[in-house]
Amino acid sequence: MGLFTVTKKATTPFEGQKPGTSGLRKKRASLGFPATSRISPGSLSLGISGLCSIRRFGWICRGTPPTVIVIRGGQAEDSDFAVDTVGLNVYLVTHVVTVEVTVFQQPHYLQNFVQSTFNALPAEEVKGATIVVSGDGRYFSKDAVQIITKMAAANGARRVWVGLNSLMSTPAVSAVIRERVGADGSKATGAFILTASHNPGGPTEDFGIKYNMGNGGPAPESVTDKIFSNTTTISEYLIAEDLPDVDISVAGVTSFSGPEGPFDVDVFDSSVDYIKLMKTIFDFESIKKLLTSPKFTFCYDALHGVAGAYAKHIFVEELGADESSLLNCVPKEDFGGGHPDPNLTYAKELVERMGLGKSSSNVEPPEFGAAADGDADRNMILGKRFFVTPSDSVAIIAANAVQSIPYFSSGLKGVARSMPTSAALDVVAKNLNLKFFEVPTGWKFFGNLMDAGMCSICGEESFGTGSDHIREKDGIWAVLAWLSILAFKNKDNLEGDNKLVSVEDIVRQHWATYGRHYYTRYDYENVDAGAAKELMANLVSMQSSLSDVNKLIKDIRSDVSEVVAADEFEYKDPVDGSVSKHQGIRYLFGDGSRLVFRLSGTGSVGATIRVYIEQYEKDSSKTGRDSQDALAPLVDVALKLSKMQEYTGRSAPTVIT
């Protein structure tokens, strides 16, 4: 048993270490500009200074590359950067501050944040506690694990649990906190998760850290506010500098002794705990019959993220899929140089294999395909030459859960979606007489409902789906849910000449039963902040007279339904009574269609206006239309009603999703 001592290290605060519920992330995306383009950095109102170029969305970097890239912006809510079409500025759009991974490598930077987190937690959640430290394996993770382990020892923790090779998906971390019991009966009180989610990794790319609480969910604002406050006044941190680095490539317990007694580092394969939990939810034998049937083909793309550490164990060893079904399932610090964001743009290899790419192929696509992001909490679902929207995916899972997934066999407690997500789930809830909740963007709102036993399944339009088995969204869970539905629908079709029920069949049958929510999102990036605020204020003002609004709409398009309600979305949490205001402007139409306008990233330079356009069609003879055609009238109304070009000067959005 090695001995260690505790050192108090003097430090000074860094500006801008303000975590959101997604944690503190630092990002520097690259366009490969010449060195001469890297000039004095601008500043953020959050206090971070730094230079940044963009690679958040590959398809918005068009036009003349900027020669000056300056970060400016206001209160951040997310981690997306955007560049305007003439390339004048890069600005922060929504949630956590992100600059470059080298920020975390500065002396004391990570240490300040970790100590501030320890200081924000109740003493019993640190002293003598068990703390999980792991992540998606991106660059700098292994170094960070050693630093945090030494600080946990110095702050009096009893033990640290680390995923083998520092790998543990965000959903698996939540599962380990909630479910794992150590050999001595120990349970984790929380976790440091090292991830920047779906953003790139590497020496000049993204890094992030967040803290999850004892329920397995992200730290609430009450805790993150304390962390931030502590970062502004910190003068010292505790670290066991003489504690040797632990070999995290080998499973096992390494024991040490310090001033406050024994301290253990337990390195383990978290896939064991995660699979154990999945087996309490899904009928693995039923899924195995599907995956081993010669009639069914399958493809899973981990995009070289942490999902790869689970994919072979689950899909190949447990469920019998052929190993050739796995794409990019070796986790890499730089995600293989790719962008681990599971969408039609970045999951290129999967998209091509599923028959949705631009190139033609004589090879028949698999029946089912799926992809994960860097930390495995997001998912994309594909059928043969068919894309399932995230909004439809959560609605279809909810509609089929009770009959297809054993965990839900006794019924659903309720369902929930984020406000911008399409109302497909609402229709399912109404038809099945389920409790339904529409919440602001942010997984913490789902977590509150789940902790109170009010919600079983939830989702968001940004490829996040989950249930109350943990307190994070869970990409592999969503894949297993879809495989369970396919297994149930095909239980009598796996042998003989019966045709398999396909992903497309399931989606189209869902539309026939519940109607279809045609859906698109228009993003106007780096809009003048003042103009953006005026546009939003005008939309709110117009809501005072819906008769005038409907006259305007009829003048624009006579084939669009009337607005029957309009408001600025406000959410009162039914659990803790907290109120979230100004969450977006809604226009609700009599036929179930919606227009939603949201403003983010407002600051001295630019803002993003997001327009969510949703046309509901319940006539089953019209649910097979081309999305663009079905949405065209409502798109016309949205742009003219909001006076988008008049206020912004933009004749087209920066990004269409």
C-alpha angles and dihedrals in degrees: 000000000000121000123225137184131213121244126196108217120200115229143161129226124270117217121246104020090146114144125205121204085277089058133236113318131182121200141180113175118188137222093175097250119175118263091253089069092063105090137155110321124246122224139248125221085235088065102250116130121196149114120262140173124193138257100142094114115020093202098058096057096091135127126039111346112245118254093201119046114185127168112226128156151118137254107341125221105171142015104257123119124196137189124209119243094256091046101237102137145006113217141177115260113183145349122351134027113257130183125136134330089237088070088069090049093060113112110273096000099111091033092056092053094046094048090047088054093050089049091051094054126083110266093246090059090059110026109073090353134135114238128188117221117184144100149171095313097247121157114299093021095111092050091047092051091057093047094048092045091055091048092048089053092049092049092055103260114159097218145350124220114211129185116238108275087003089288121142124136118232092248090047090052089054090048093048092051092049102036115021119100119190124228088261093048095262122155127197119252095196147327144238106221116199107208146113091201115221095359125107123271135211142093093305099028138074135324132170146171133200136173123231123200134229093278089060094250133113118282110270123239091263088064099037089051089055091048091052092046090051092051090059094057105028115135102168143014134201122239137164096225093175093054104112119239110264119232100243093180091076126061116235146087122280115195130207137170128223141166092291097043136263123003125189134194111205114195112192144158104259092196088079092060093041094050090047089057093045090054090059089056107038136043098243093185092057092048090046091056088055097046094046094048112109087222094062126069127189140189130189125187119196092180087226089294130131092279085079089070089063103032100079093044093050108032101031108026099033103028102031101238117155113261089234086070089074121088125192092349098149106098112232132188091234096033088245091298090296136115109256096215113126103225138110091270103051103029088067099150093051092045090053093047091050091055096251098108129102095249120079122233136185091215113104110239121238120264093241136022136176140176137201134207128236098284095030098241096112128062143189121206122206135177127196103305087340134110121206113209115228090240092055092043096060091044092051092047090051093047092052103031101097095054098035107037120054093209089066098039093114092054141271121287091210143304134240142188137185114262097250092051114100120267094245089112091051091061092050091049092050093048094046094041093240129157107258132199130189109199138178119266110283132086092234089076091058090046092057091053092047094048087054092051093245103115135046105172131025142164149172136217093247093077097274121134131163151142141220094275087093137001099249133067110267124210098187090047089056091051092050089048091055092045088051091053091048091047091051094046091048102040090116096036104061094089131043127015099312113129116242119248102242133209089254091051091053093049094046092047088051090053090049090053103038104016128249128277107209104204141185138161126217117199120197105193131199093009116168104274095223093050091047092053091048091052091051093045090052091051090053092047092052091058090074090077115035091175089063090046091053092049089054091048093051089051089053100041125357091193094067122095121246123266109250099178138013134179148143103263115248125175128205109195107233090209106050101011094237115151125220112195135190094027096150143310117267133198110188119197130211093244093056096264122133143201116201125185121192130180123206140165095032113176144125094302116023148000138190122236112200118196118194112198118192127177116190118209119183097170102102091208089064102043093091096063123124107271094229092054094045092050098042098094094048092044088055090051094047095053097043097040090052092042086227097171093042093054101034105028088230120133092187138021122259092230133017116197 
